[in-house]
Amino acid sequence: MSVLAPSILSADLSRLGEEVAAIEAGGASYVHVDVMDGSFVPNITFGAPLMKSLLGKTALPFDVHLMIVRPELRIADFVTPQTAFVTVHAEACTHLDRVVHQIRELGVGAGVALNPATPLCMAEQLLPELDQLLIMSVNPGFGGQRLIPYTLEKIRRLKALREAGKTNPDLVIGIDGGVDLENIGTVLEAGADLVVAGSAVFGGGTPREKAEAFCRRMR
């Protein structure tokens, strides 16, 4: 069964505790934390202190997505007892193998994200070492974008590699960007295990109702 990881990028930060409690009540499995530095991507979001403010206020684990240059300098800041994954971008790491092992040595799941135009071969040698591979289905940096259809083919190919034994057998295939209640069926059919959704959960209606609607589709 696939799981939902709502992105707090789209949450009302003035009511963040309430928003996270709502997605937890709605059946979400993770809190997705989008960290942007204004350099690797054109936007700036938040850092580890905001994420850590949620410690003990939710039982949901953190799925941390570092859209920053030189992530190896900041990874340890985001490792907490509730951190499940730390994901870095292949495009931001000169020594990706070293960074992946740095994450694993800190005791959390290691993820790699690939931008829409970045081919799977950029991470293929590391697939046996990865706990998550996050396929970006929009160009990162802003919420509320439309899903780029060709990115689904990367998910299909990644699923085939896992079935062929070319990856960590427990590899989580993630998708991030433009997923909503209209296209979730196609996304799941392609093979996504972990679905990141931001504005589709936190924009319009209540986050609990939106999370519940996603989770019903994902059973």
Biotite code that builds the C-alpha atoms (Angstrom):
import biotite.structure as struc

atoms = struc.array([
    struc.Atom([0.000, 0.000, 0.000], chain_id="A", res_id=1, res_name="MET", atom_name="CA", element="C"),
    struc.Atom([1.273, 3.467, -0.873], chain_id="A", res_id=2, res_name="SER", atom_name="CA", element="C"),
    struc.Atom([1.505, 6.167, 1.779], chain_id="A", res_id=3, res_name="VAL", atom_name="CA", element="C"),
    struc.Atom([0.957, 9.922, 1.952], chain_id="A", res_id=4, res_name="LEU", atom_name="CA", element="C"),
    struc.Atom([3.572, 12.483, 2.998], chain_id="A", res_id=5, res_name="ALA", atom_name="CA", element="C"),
    struc.Atom([1.975, 15.947, 3.015], chain_id="A", res_id=6, res_name="PRO", atom_name="CA", element="C"),
    struc.Atom([4.455, 18.765, 2.505], chain_id="A", res_id=7, res_name="SER", atom_name="CA", element="C"),
    struc.Atom([4.332, 21.502, 5.116], chain_id="A", res_id=8, res_name="ILE", atom_name="CA", element="C"),
    struc.Atom([5.635, 23.865, 2.435], chain_id="A", res_id=9, res_name="LEU", atom_name="CA", element="C"),
    struc.Atom([1.957, 24.540, 1.726], chain_id="A", res_id=10, res_name="SER", atom_name="CA", element="C"),
    struc.Atom([0.767, 24.547, 5.346], chain_id="A", res_id=11, res_name="ALA", atom_name="CA", element="C"),
    struc.Atom([-0.258, 27.637, 7.295], chain_id="A", res_id=12, res_name="ASP", atom_name="CA", element="C"),
    struc.Atom([2.921, 28.092, 9.326], chain_id="A", res_id=13, res_name="LEU", atom_name="CA", element="C"),
    struc.Atom([1.128, 30.289, 11.854], chain_id="A", res_id=14, res_name="SER", atom_name="CA", element="C"),
    struc.Atom([-0.933, 27.186, 12.746], chain_id="A", res_id=15, res_name="ARG", atom_name="CA", element="C"),
    struc.Atom([1.652, 24.519, 11.978], chain_id="A", res_id=16, res_name="LEU", atom_name="CA", element="C"),
    struc.Atom([0.982, 22.335, 15.007], chain_id="A", res_id=17, res_name="GLY", atom_name="CA", element="C"),
    struc.Atom([-2.742, 22.243, 14.212], chain_id="A", res_id=18, res_name="GLU", atom_name="CA", element="C"),
    struc.Atom([-2.095, 21.575, 10.523], chain_id="A", res_id=19, res_name="GLU", atom_name="CA", element="C"),
    struc.Atom([0.182, 18.631, 11.282], chain_id="A", res_id=20, res_name="VAL", atom_name="CA", element="C"),
    struc.Atom([-2.296, 17.247, 13.817], chain_id="A", res_id=21, res_name="ALA", atom_name="CA", element="C"),
    struc.Atom([-4.962, 17.416, 11.093], chain_id="A", res_id=22, res_name="ALA", atom_name="CA", element="C"),
    struc.Atom([-2.964, 15.417, 8.535], chain_id="A", res_id=23, res_name="ILE", atom_name="CA", element="C"),
    struc.Atom([-2.078, 12.868, 11.201], chain_id="A", res_id=24, res_name="GLU", atom_name="CA", element="C"),
    struc.Atom([-5.774, 12.449, 12.029], chain_id="A", res_id=25, res_name="ALA", atom_name="CA", element="C"),
    struc.Atom([-6.462, 12.133, 8.301], chain_id="A", res_id=26, res_name="GLY", atom_name="CA", element="C"),
    struc.Atom([-4.171, 9.131, 7.908], chain_id="A", res_id=27, res_name="GLY", atom_name="CA", element="C"),
    struc.Atom([-0.916, 10.622, 6.625], chain_id="A", res_id=28, res_name="ALA", atom_name="CA", element="C"),
    struc.Atom([2.193, 8.524, 7.257], chain_id="A", res_id=29, res_name="SER", atom_name="CA", element="C"),
    struc.Atom([4.921, 11.197, 7.182], chain_id="A", res_id=30, res_name="TYR", atom_name="CA", element="C"),
    struc.Atom([5.464, 14.925, 7.493], chain_id="A", res_id=31, res_name="VAL", atom_name="CA", element="C"),
    struc.Atom([7.387, 16.004, 4.391], chain_id="A", res_id=32, res_name="HIS", atom_name="CA", element="C"),
    struc.Atom([9.803, 18.846, 5.171], chain_id="A", res_id=33, res_name="VAL", atom_name="CA", element="C"),
    struc.Atom([10.915, 20.838, 2.108], chain_id="A", res_id=34, res_name="ASP", atom_name="CA", element="C"),
    struc.Atom([14.102, 22.750, 2.884], chain_id="A", res_id=35, res_name="VAL", atom_name="CA", element="C"),
    struc.Atom([15.068, 25.337, 0.234], chain_id="A", res_id=36, res_name="MET", atom_name="CA", element="C"),
    struc.Atom([18.064, 27.652, 0.322], chain_id="A", res_id=37, res_name="ASP", atom_name="CA", element="C"),
    struc.Atom([17.425, 30.211, -2.425], chain_id="A", res_id=38, res_name="GLY", atom_name="CA", element="C"),
    struc.Atom([20.519, 28.950, -4.258], chain_id="A", res_id=39, res_name="SER", atom_name="CA", element="C"),
    struc.Atom([19.896, 25.395, -5.459], chain_id="A", res_id=40, res_name="PHE", atom_name="CA", element="C"),
    struc.Atom([16.275, 26.453, -5.973], chain_id="A", res_id=41, res_name="VAL", atom_name="CA", element="C"),
    struc.Atom([14.905, 29.996, -6.292], chain_id="A", res_id=42, res_name="PRO", atom_name="CA", element="C"),
    struc.Atom([12.892, 29.973, -3.075], chain_id="A", res_id=43, res_name="ASN", atom_name="CA", element="C"),
    struc.Atom([13.777, 30.016, 0.641], chain_id="A", res_id=44, res_name="ILE", atom_name="CA", element="C"),
    struc.Atom([11.681, 28.070, 3.122], chain_id="A", res_id=45, res_name="THR", atom_name="CA", element="C"),
    struc.Atom([12.744, 27.024, 6.613], chain_id="A", res_id=46, res_name="PHE", atom_name="CA", element="C"),
    struc.Atom([15.382, 25.149, 8.526], chain_id="A", res_id=47, res_name="GLY", atom_name="CA", element="C"),
    struc.Atom([15.842, 22.592, 11.261], chain_id="A", res_id=48, res_name="ALA", atom_name="CA", element="C"),
    struc.Atom([14.486, 24.723, 14.158], chain_id="A", res_id=49, res_name="PRO", atom_name="CA", element="C"),
    struc.Atom([11.018, 24.874, 12.630], chain_id="A", res_id=50, res_name="LEU", atom_name="CA", element="C"),
    struc.Atom([10.995, 21.129, 11.991], chain_id="A", res_id=51, res_name="MET", atom_name="CA", element="C"),
    struc.Atom([12.232, 20.439, 15.517], chain_id="A", res_id=52, res_name="LYS", atom_name="CA", element="C"),
    struc.Atom([9.397, 22.544, 16.921], chain_id="A", res_id=53, res_name="SER", atom_name="CA", element="C"),
    struc.Atom([7.132, 19.630, 15.937], chain_id="A", res_id=54, res_name="LEU", atom_name="CA", element="C"),
    struc.Atom([9.040, 17.073, 18.003], chain_id="A", res_id=55, res_name="LEU", atom_name="CA", element="C"),
    struc.Atom([6.683, 15.454, 20.459], chain_id="A", res_id=56, res_name="GLY", atom_name="CA", element="C"),
    struc.Atom([3.685, 17.273, 18.994], chain_id="A", res_id=57, res_name="LYS", atom_name="CA", element="C"),
    struc.Atom([3.039, 14.572, 16.394], chain_id="A", res_id=58, res_name="THR", atom_name="CA", element="C"),
    struc.Atom([3.784, 10.874, 16.168], chain_id="A", res_id=59, res_name="ALA", atom_name="CA", element="C"),
    struc.Atom([4.456, 11.178, 12.431], chain_id="A", res_id=60, res_name="LEU", atom_name="CA", element="C"),
    struc.Atom([8.054, 10.678, 11.288], chain_id="A", res_id=61, res_name="PRO", atom_name="CA", element="C"),
    struc.Atom([9.816, 13.364, 9.261], chain_id="A", res_id=62, res_name="PHE", atom_name="CA", element="C"),
    struc.Atom([10.645, 12.889, 5.584], chain_id="A", res_id=63, res_name="ASP", atom_name="CA", element="C"),
    struc.Atom([13.278, 15.592, 5.046], chain_id="A", res_id=64, res_name="VAL", atom_name="CA", element="C"),
    struc.Atom([13.950, 16.867, 1.510], chain_id="A", res_id=65, res_name="HIS", atom_name="CA", element="C"),
    struc.Atom([17.058, 19.066, 1.277], chain_id="A", res_id=66, res_name="LEU", atom_name="CA", element="C"),
    struc.Atom([16.925, 21.278, -1.817], chain_id="A", res_id=67, res_name="MET", atom_name="CA", element="C"),
    struc.Atom([20.170, 22.997, -0.902], chain_id="A", res_id=68, res_name="ILE", atom_name="CA", element="C"),
    struc.Atom([23.758, 23.265, -2.084], chain_id="A", res_id=69, res_name="VAL", atom_name="CA", element="C"),
    struc.Atom([26.382, 21.363, -0.077], chain_id="A", res_id=70, res_name="ARG", atom_name="CA", element="C"),
    struc.Atom([23.781, 19.393, 1.895], chain_id="A", res_id=71, res_name="PRO", atom_name="CA", element="C"),
    struc.Atom([26.509, 17.411, 3.624], chain_id="A", res_id=72, res_name="GLU", atom_name="CA", element="C"),
    struc.Atom([27.102, 20.439, 5.857], chain_id="A", res_id=73, res_name="LEU", atom_name="CA", element="C"),
    struc.Atom([23.497, 20.462, 7.158], chain_id="A", res_id=74, res_name="ARG", atom_name="CA", element="C"),
    struc.Atom([22.365, 16.837, 7.249], chain_id="A", res_id=75, res_name="ILE", atom_name="CA", element="C"),
    struc.Atom([23.091, 16.308, 10.946], chain_id="A", res_id=76, res_name="ALA", atom_name="CA", element="C"),
    struc.Atom([20.897, 19.312, 11.855], chain_id="A", res_id=77, res_name="ASP", atom_name="CA", element="C"),
    struc.Atom([17.833, 17.445, 10.567], chain_id="A", res_id=78, res_name="PHE", atom_name="CA", element="C"),
    struc.Atom([18.508, 14.101, 12.234], chain_id="A", res_id=79, res_name="VAL", atom_name="CA", element="C"),
    struc.Atom([16.151, 13.652, 15.195], chain_id="A", res_id=80, res_name="THR", atom_name="CA", element="C"),
    struc.Atom([14.463, 10.668, 16.869], chain_id="A", res_id=81, res_name="PRO", atom_name="CA", element="C"),
    struc.Atom([11.521, 11.281, 14.492], chain_id="A", res_id=82, res_name="GLN", atom_name="CA", element="C"),
    struc.Atom([13.526, 11.612, 11.275], chain_id="A", res_id=83, res_name="THR", atom_name="CA", element="C"),
    struc.Atom([12.847, 8.686, 8.938], chain_id="A", res_id=84, res_name="ALA", atom_name="CA", element="C"),
    struc.Atom([14.549, 9.873, 5.743], chain_id="A", res_id=85, res_name="PHE", atom_name="CA", element="C"),
    struc.Atom([16.939, 12.595, 4.682], chain_id="A", res_id=86, res_name="VAL", atom_name="CA", element="C"),
    struc.Atom([16.912, 13.073, 0.922], chain_id="A", res_id=87, res_name="THR", atom_name="CA", element="C"),
    struc.Atom([19.488, 15.053, -1.022], chain_id="A", res_id=88, res_name="VAL", atom_name="CA", element="C"),
    struc.Atom([19.572, 15.998, -4.695], chain_id="A", res_id=89, res_name="HIS", atom_name="CA", element="C"),
    struc.Atom([21.958, 14.164, -6.990], chain_id="A", res_id=90, res_name="ALA", atom_name="CA", element="C"),
    struc.Atom([22.424, 17.453, -8.832], chain_id="A", res_id=91, res_name="GLU", atom_name="CA", element="C"),
    struc.Atom([23.645, 19.188, -5.649], chain_id="A", res_id=92, res_name="ALA", atom_name="CA", element="C"),
    struc.Atom([26.245, 16.599, -4.587], chain_id="A", res_id=93, res_name="CYS", atom_name="CA", element="C"),
    struc.Atom([29.708, 16.374, -6.095], chain_id="A", res_id=94, res_name="THR", atom_name="CA", element="C"),
    struc.Atom([30.360, 13.181, -4.120], chain_id="A", res_id=95, res_name="HIS", atom_name="CA", element="C"),
    struc.Atom([26.935, 11.576, -3.928], chain_id="A", res_id=96, res_name="LEU", atom_name="CA", element="C"),
    struc.Atom([28.141, 8.196, -2.676], chain_id="A", res_id=97, res_name="ASP", atom_name="CA", element="C"),
    struc.Atom([29.889, 9.863, 0.260], chain_id="A", res_id=98, res_name="ARG", atom_name="CA", element="C"),
    struc.Atom([26.795, 11.880, 1.170], chain_id="A", res_id=99, res_name="VAL", atom_name="CA", element="C"),
    struc.Atom([24.508, 8.836, 1.017], chain_id="A", res_id=100, res_name="VAL", atom_name="CA", element="C"),
    struc.Atom([26.779, 6.955, 3.397], chain_id="A", res_id=101, res_name="HIS", atom_name="CA", element="C"),
    struc.Atom([26.992, 10.008, 5.655], chain_id="A", res_id=102, res_name="GLN", atom_name="CA", element="C"),
    struc.Atom([23.212, 9.938, 6.011], chain_id="A", res_id=103, res_name="ILE", atom_name="CA", element="C"),
    struc.Atom([23.122, 6.225, 6.737], chain_id="A", res_id=104, res_name="ARG", atom_name="CA", element="C"),
    struc.Atom([25.893, 6.549, 9.328], chain_id="A", res_id=105, res_name="GLU", atom_name="CA", element="C"),
    struc.Atom([23.685, 9.038, 11.189], chain_id="A", res_id=106, res_name="LEU", atom_name="CA", element="C"),
    struc.Atom([21.087, 6.299, 11.588], chain_id="A", res_id=107, res_name="GLY", atom_name="CA", element="C"),
    struc.Atom([18.341, 7.446, 9.208], chain_id="A", res_id=108, res_name="VAL", atom_name="CA", element="C"),
    struc.Atom([17.161, 6.369, 5.787], chain_id="A", res_id=109, res_name="GLY", atom_name="CA", element="C"),
    struc.Atom([19.160, 7.806, 2.888], chain_id="A", res_id=110, res_name="ALA", atom_name="CA", element="C"),
    struc.Atom([17.283, 9.243, -0.058], chain_id="A", res_id=111, res_name="GLY", atom_name="CA", element="C"),
    struc.Atom([18.275, 10.760, -3.376], chain_id="A", res_id=112, res_name="VAL", atom_name="CA", element="C"),
    struc.Atom([16.047, 13.090, -5.399], chain_id="A", res_id=113, res_name="ALA", atom_name="CA", element="C"),
    struc.Atom([16.215, 13.504, -9.163], chain_id="A", res_id=114, res_name="LEU", atom_name="CA", element="C"),
    struc.Atom([14.934, 16.586, -10.974], chain_id="A", res_id=115, res_name="ASN", atom_name="CA", element="C"),
    struc.Atom([12.548, 15.996, -13.898], chain_id="A", res_id=116, res_name="PRO", atom_name="CA", element="C"),
    struc.Atom([15.230, 16.149, -16.601], chain_id="A", res_id=117, res_name="ALA", atom_name="CA", element="C"),
    struc.Atom([17.793, 14.130, -14.624], chain_id="A", res_id=118, res_name="THR", atom_name="CA", element="C"),
    struc.Atom([17.947, 10.511, -15.838], chain_id="A", res_id=119, res_name="PRO", atom_name="CA", element="C"),
    struc.Atom([17.825, 7.512, -13.521], chain_id="A", res_id=120, res_name="LEU", atom_name="CA", element="C"),
    struc.Atom([21.385, 6.608, -14.483], chain_id="A", res_id=121, res_name="CYS", atom_name="CA", element="C"),
    struc.Atom([22.580, 9.480, -12.271], chain_id="A", res_id=122, res_name="MET", atom_name="CA", element="C"),
    struc.Atom([21.700, 7.347, -9.243], chain_id="A", res_id=123, res_name="ALA", atom_name="CA", element="C"),
    struc.Atom([21.624, 3.829, -10.688], chain_id="A", res_id=124, res_name="GLU", atom_name="CA", element="C"),
    struc.Atom([24.945, 2.690, -9.196], chain_id="A", res_id=125, res_name="GLN", atom_name="CA", element="C"),
    struc.Atom([23.698, 3.688, -5.747], chain_id="A", res_id=126, res_name="LEU", atom_name="CA", element="C"),
    struc.Atom([20.308, 1.985, -5.904], chain_id="A", res_id=127, res_name="LEU", atom_name="CA", element="C"),
    struc.Atom([21.406, -0.947, -3.699], chain_id="A", res_id=128, res_name="PRO", atom_name="CA", element="C"),
    struc.Atom([22.431, 1.587, -1.019], chain_id="A", res_id=129, res_name="GLU", atom_name="CA", element="C"),
    struc.Atom([19.375, 3.845, -1.089], chain_id="A", res_id=130, res_name="LEU", atom_name="CA", element="C"),
    struc.Atom([16.357, 3.715, 1.177], chain_id="A", res_id=131, res_name="ASP", atom_name="CA", element="C"),
    struc.Atom([14.352, 6.137, -0.960], chain_id="A", res_id=132, res_name="GLN", atom_name="CA", element="C"),
    struc.Atom([14.576, 7.522, -4.466], chain_id="A", res_id=133, res_name="LEU", atom_name="CA", element="C"),
    struc.Atom([12.405, 10.589, -4.903], chain_id="A", res_id=134, res_name="LEU", atom_name="CA", element="C"),
    struc.Atom([11.308, 11.393, -8.436], chain_id="A", res_id=135, res_name="ILE", atom_name="CA", element="C"),
    struc.Atom([10.610, 15.090, -8.829], chain_id="A", res_id=136, res_name="MET", atom_name="CA", element="C"),
    struc.Atom([7.552, 15.476, -11.034], chain_id="A", res_id=137, res_name="SER", atom_name="CA", element="C"),
    struc.Atom([7.900, 19.275, -11.114], chain_id="A", res_id=138, res_name="VAL", atom_name="CA", element="C"),
    struc.Atom([10.929, 21.526, -11.242], chain_id="A", res_id=139, res_name="ASN", atom_name="CA", element="C"),
    struc.Atom([11.689, 22.105, -7.553], chain_id="A", res_id=140, res_name="PRO", atom_name="CA", element="C"),
    struc.Atom([11.384, 25.433, -5.810], chain_id="A", res_id=141, res_name="GLY", atom_name="CA", element="C"),
    struc.Atom([7.683, 26.263, -5.704], chain_id="A", res_id=142, res_name="PHE", atom_name="CA", element="C"),
    struc.Atom([4.453, 24.578, -4.652], chain_id="A", res_id=143, res_name="GLY", atom_name="CA", element="C"),
    struc.Atom([1.290, 24.383, -6.713], chain_id="A", res_id=144, res_name="GLY", atom_name="CA", element="C"),
    struc.Atom([2.844, 23.317, -10.039], chain_id="A", res_id=145, res_name="GLN", atom_name="CA", element="C"),
    struc.Atom([1.392, 20.846, -12.557], chain_id="A", res_id=146, res_name="ARG", atom_name="CA", element="C"),
    struc.Atom([2.808, 17.329, -12.723], chain_id="A", res_id=147, res_name="LEU", atom_name="CA", element="C"),
    struc.Atom([5.172, 16.753, -15.668], chain_id="A", res_id=148, res_name="ILE", atom_name="CA", element="C"),
    struc.Atom([3.831, 13.576, -17.330], chain_id="A", res_id=149, res_name="PRO", atom_name="CA", element="C"),
    struc.Atom([7.144, 12.162, -18.593], chain_id="A", res_id=150, res_name="TYR", atom_name="CA", element="C"),
    struc.Atom([8.415, 11.800, -15.028], chain_id="A", res_id=151, res_name="THR", atom_name="CA", element="C"),
    struc.Atom([6.016, 8.894, -14.517], chain_id="A", res_id=152, res_name="LEU", atom_name="CA", element="C"),
    struc.Atom([8.081, 6.824, -16.937], chain_id="A", res_id=153, res_name="GLU", atom_name="CA", element="C"),
    struc.Atom([11.034, 7.110, -14.551], chain_id="A", res_id=154, res_name="LYS", atom_name="CA", element="C"),
    struc.Atom([8.855, 5.681, -11.791], chain_id="A", res_id=155, res_name="ILE", atom_name="CA", element="C"),
    struc.Atom([7.834, 2.777, -14.039], chain_id="A", res_id=156, res_name="ARG", atom_name="CA", element="C"),
    struc.Atom([11.478, 2.070, -14.903], chain_id="A", res_id=157, res_name="ARG", atom_name="CA", element="C"),
    struc.Atom([12.530, 2.306, -11.266], chain_id="A", res_id=158, res_name="LEU", atom_name="CA", element="C"),
    struc.Atom([9.816, -0.125, -10.224], chain_id="A", res_id=159, res_name="LYS", atom_name="CA", element="C"),
    struc.Atom([11.016, -2.552, -12.913], chain_id="A", res_id=160, res_name="ALA", atom_name="CA", element="C"),
    struc.Atom([14.599, -2.273, -11.621], chain_id="A", res_id=161, res_name="LEU", atom_name="CA", element="C"),
    struc.Atom([13.407, -3.064, -8.093], chain_id="A", res_id=162, res_name="ARG", atom_name="CA", element="C"),
    struc.Atom([11.442, -6.067, -9.314], chain_id="A", res_id=163, res_name="GLU", atom_name="CA", element="C"),
    struc.Atom([14.555, -7.246, -11.185], chain_id="A", res_id=164, res_name="ALA", atom_name="CA", element="C"),
    struc.Atom([16.614, -7.110, -8.004], chain_id="A", res_id=165, res_name="GLY", atom_name="CA", element="C"),
    struc.Atom([18.738, -4.146, -9.094], chain_id="A", res_id=166, res_name="LYS", atom_name="CA", element="C"),
    struc.Atom([17.926, -2.005, -6.044], chain_id="A", res_id=167, res_name="THR", atom_name="CA", element="C"),
    struc.Atom([17.661, -2.295, -2.316], chain_id="A", res_id=168, res_name="ASN", atom_name="CA", element="C"),
    struc.Atom([14.630, -4.635, -2.122], chain_id="A", res_id=169, res_name="PRO", atom_name="CA", element="C"),
    struc.Atom([13.031, -2.260, 0.367], chain_id="A", res_id=170, res_name="ASP", atom_name="CA", element="C"),
    struc.Atom([13.651, 0.855, -1.740], chain_id="A", res_id=171, res_name="LEU", atom_name="CA", element="C"),
    struc.Atom([10.850, 3.394, -1.369], chain_id="A", res_id=172, res_name="VAL", atom_name="CA", element="C"),
    struc.Atom([9.865, 4.979, -4.678], chain_id="A", res_id=173, res_name="ILE", atom_name="CA", element="C"),
    struc.Atom([8.704, 8.515, -4.003], chain_id="A", res_id=174, res_name="GLY", atom_name="CA", element="C"),
    struc.Atom([7.089, 11.171, -6.160], chain_id="A", res_id=175, res_name="ILE", atom_name="CA", element="C"),
    struc.Atom([6.978, 14.878, -5.388], chain_id="A", res_id=176, res_name="ASP", atom_name="CA", element="C"),
    struc.Atom([5.178, 17.575, -7.305], chain_id="A", res_id=177, res_name="GLY", atom_name="CA", element="C"),
    struc.Atom([1.781, 18.226, -8.786], chain_id="A", res_id=178, res_name="GLY", atom_name="CA", element="C"),
    struc.Atom([0.066, 15.141, -7.362], chain_id="A", res_id=179, res_name="VAL", atom_name="CA", element="C"),
    struc.Atom([-3.629, 15.685, -6.681], chain_id="A", res_id=180, res_name="ASP", atom_name="CA", element="C"),
    struc.Atom([-6.839, 13.722, -6.329], chain_id="A", res_id=181, res_name="LEU", atom_name="CA", element="C"),
    struc.Atom([-7.371, 13.765, -10.101], chain_id="A", res_id=182, res_name="GLU", atom_name="CA", element="C"),
    struc.Atom([-4.061, 12.165, -11.082], chain_id="A", res_id=183, res_name="ASN", atom_name="CA", element="C"),
    struc.Atom([-3.320, 10.048, -7.997], chain_id="A", res_id=184, res_name="ILE", atom_name="CA", element="C"),
    struc.Atom([-4.613, 6.909, -9.736], chain_id="A", res_id=185, res_name="GLY", atom_name="CA", element="C"),
    struc.Atom([-2.118, 7.289, -12.590], chain_id="A", res_id=186, res_name="THR", atom_name="CA", element="C"),
    struc.Atom([0.690, 7.993, -10.127], chain_id="A", res_id=187, res_name="VAL", atom_name="CA", element="C"),
    struc.Atom([-0.063, 4.845, -8.136], chain_id="A", res_id=188, res_name="LEU", atom_name="CA", element="C"),
    struc.Atom([-0.387, 2.767, -11.283], chain_id="A", res_id=189, res_name="GLU", atom_name="CA", element="C"),
    struc.Atom([3.098, 3.899, -12.313], chain_id="A", res_id=190, res_name="ALA", atom_name="CA", element="C"),
    struc.Atom([4.483, 2.453, -9.074], chain_id="A", res_id=191, res_name="GLY", atom_name="CA", element="C"),
    struc.Atom([4.920, 5.208, -6.484], chain_id="A", res_id=192, res_name="ALA", atom_name="CA", element="C"),
    struc.Atom([5.115, 4.027, -2.866], chain_id="A", res_id=193, res_name="ASP", atom_name="CA", element="C"),
    struc.Atom([5.358, 7.419, -1.151], chain_id="A", res_id=194, res_name="LEU", atom_name="CA", element="C"),
    struc.Atom([3.337, 10.347, -2.450], chain_id="A", res_id=195, res_name="VAL", atom_name="CA", element="C"),
    struc.Atom([4.256, 13.897, -1.492], chain_id="A", res_id=196, res_name="VAL", atom_name="CA", element="C"),
    struc.Atom([1.399, 16.376, -1.803], chain_id="A", res_id=197, res_name="ALA", atom_name="CA", element="C"),
    struc.Atom([1.401, 19.978, -0.654], chain_id="A", res_id=198, res_name="GLY", atom_name="CA", element="C"),
    struc.Atom([-1.218, 22.364, -1.973], chain_id="A", res_id=199, res_name="SER", atom_name="CA", element="C"),
    struc.Atom([-3.526, 19.433, -2.787], chain_id="A", res_id=200, res_name="ALA", atom_name="CA", element="C"),
    struc.Atom([-3.692, 18.693, 0.962], chain_id="A", res_id=201, res_name="VAL", atom_name="CA", element="C"),
    struc.Atom([-3.305, 22.108, 2.569], chain_id="A", res_id=202, res_name="PHE", atom_name="CA", element="C"),
    struc.Atom([-4.992, 24.290, -0.052], chain_id="A", res_id=203, res_name="GLY", atom_name="CA", element="C"),
    struc.Atom([-8.788, 24.515, 0.153], chain_id="A", res_id=204, res_name="GLY", atom_name="CA", element="C"),
    struc.Atom([-10.989, 22.370, 2.359], chain_id="A", res_id=205, res_name="GLY", atom_name="CA", element="C"),
    struc.Atom([-9.508, 21.065, 5.569], chain_id="A", res_id=206, res_name="THR", atom_name="CA", element="C"),
    struc.Atom([-6.169, 19.219, 5.673], chain_id="A", res_id=207, res_name="PRO", atom_name="CA", element="C"),
    struc.Atom([-7.770, 16.326, 7.528], chain_id="A", res_id=208, res_name="ARG", atom_name="CA", element="C"),
    struc.Atom([-10.467, 15.868, 4.876], chain_id="A", res_id=209, res_name="GLU", atom_name="CA", element="C"),
    struc.Atom([-7.953, 16.133, 2.052], chain_id="A", res_id=210, res_name="LYS", atom_name="CA", element="C"),
    struc.Atom([-5.582, 13.655, 3.699], chain_id="A", res_id=211, res_name="ALA", atom_name="CA", element="C"),
    struc.Atom([-8.460, 11.250, 4.248], chain_id="A", res_id=212, res_name="GLU", atom_name="CA", element="C"),
    struc.Atom([-9.465, 11.547, 0.583], chain_id="A", res_id=213, res_name="ALA", atom_name="CA", element="C"),
    struc.Atom([-5.926, 10.769, -0.563], chain_id="A", res_id=214, res_name="PHE", atom_name="CA", element="C"),
    struc.Atom([-5.602, 7.837, 1.802], chain_id="A", res_id=215, res_name="CYS", atom_name="CA", element="C"),
    struc.Atom([-8.880, 6.312, 0.604], chain_id="A", res_id=216, res_name="ARG", atom_name="CA", element="C"),
    struc.Atom([-7.548, 6.381, -2.962], chain_id="A", res_id=217, res_name="ARG", atom_name="CA", element="C"),
    struc.Atom([-4.259, 4.833, -1.866], chain_id="A", res_id=218, res_name="MET", atom_name="CA", element="C"),
    struc.Atom([-5.637, 1.765, -0.087], chain_id="A", res_id=219, res_name="ARG", atom_name="CA", element="C"),
])
